[in-house]
Amino acid sequence: MENFWKRVDEELEYKGRTRISLAEECGFSVSYISKGIVRGSNPTLDLAIKIANALNVSLEYLATGSNDSLNKNKSEESEQLRLYRKHSEIIKKCEQLSPEKEKLLATIADNFEK
């Protein structure tokens, strides 16, 4: 399970979470992660399962780095998440528009494409 903690950190970053939130959810101290990284050790199987469930990824992915279905969708989801974060303020404002103003805004946006 080489690089288990590296993949955990990548998933935390991807999901906008912290080590602290993961530790609290799984019932261990945040220093457990740091110690695992420094020692090059992996969690027990039951804790690894809790971590995988908390991150909504497979144990196979955290343990080996391979999971074909995850890898296929991850780049698309990553791009969608990046766009959402970039435009989240605009999206929030659009959600507050009346249907008429929303339609008008869509028309204006369509005209920018032309």
N, C-alpha and C positions, 0 to 999 in steps of 0.2 A: 504494500500500500504506500509505495513511495510517492511523495508529493501530496498526500492526503490533505494536509493542512493548507497547502498552497491552493488546492482546488476549493477548499472551504472558504478561504479568503476571497478568491475570485468570485464565488457565488454570492458571498456577502456584499461585495462591491457591486456586482451586477444587479442585485435586488435592493440596493440602497440600505442595507442593514449594517449593524455593528457586531463586533465580537461579543460585546456585552449583552446585546439582545439575544444572541444565539445561546450564550452561556446560561442566561436566566431561563430561557425557554426549555433548555435541555437539562437543567439542574446541575451544572458544574460551575466552577469559578473561571473567570476569564483568563486567569493566569495558567490554567490547564492547557489552553491553546498555545501560549508562549512557551511553556515548558515542553510541550510536544514538538514544537518546531525546533527548539534548541537541542533537545535530546534526539531528535529524529525518530520519535516514537509515535505510535498510532493509538487511537482510543480502543477501548474494549469493543467487542462486536455489538453489544447492546447499546452502548453509547454512540457508536458509529451509525447505527440504525436510527437512533433518535435525531442525530445531526442531519442525516439524509432526509428524514421526514420533515424536519423543521425547515430545511432549505428547498423542499419539494423537488429533490433530484434523486436519482437511483444511488443505491449503495455502490453498485458497480462503477458508476461514474466517479464517485469520490475516491474509490479504492484504486481504480486503474486508469481513469481519465478517458475511458472509451464508453460510448453509449451512442450508437449511430443515430437513433431518433432524436436524442437531445442535441447532438451536434448539428443536425440538419436544420432544426428550427431556431437554434440559438442565435445565429447571425441575423436572421430576420427579426426576431424578437428584440435583439440588442439595438438594431437600427430603429425599430418602432419606439423603444424606450428612449433612445437618444432624441428622437424627434419630439416625443411628448415632453420631455424635460425642457427642450429648447423652446417649445411653443406653449407651455402650460399656462402662462398668463393670458395669452390670446384665447386659448380654449376655454378657460374659466369665464372670460368676458362673453364669448360666443354663447355659452350655455345660459346666460342671463337674458339673451335677446328674445324678443317676441318672434313668433313664426314669420310675421311679415318682414321684420328687419333681418332675420336669418336668411330668408329668400333673397332679399335685396343684396345682402353681403355676398351670397353665393353668386349672384349675377355679376357683381363687381369683380369678384375673384376670377370668374370665367373670362371676363373681358381683359384681365391682365395676361392671360395665357395667349390671347390672340395677337 
